[in-house]
């Protein structure tokens, strides 16, 4: 299981600030088809988003909570008996309305 949160401050085309929070919580099932460290993973999750100060709307706020799903592949490179590096590629699906 994992979770993460992102706080993003971006400028739109008119130079106005947009403040957004996105958090997602997911549960991964890992499968190691070989002994080489290669793995496939995926599972369900939950995402929440809140966007504030939307330009052109009079500082309207938007928020939504949705089910999500992710899949990916990666490789675990064992550096020592207790330390490894795991680069991975993850595709995540969620639809905020």
Beta strands, then each sheet from edge to edge (+ up, - down):
strand 1: 2-11
strand 2: 17-26
strand 3: 29-31
strand 4: 38-54
strand 5: 60-78
strand 6: 84-93
sheet 1: 1+ 2- 4+ 3-
sheet 2: 1+ 2- 4+ 5- 6+
end
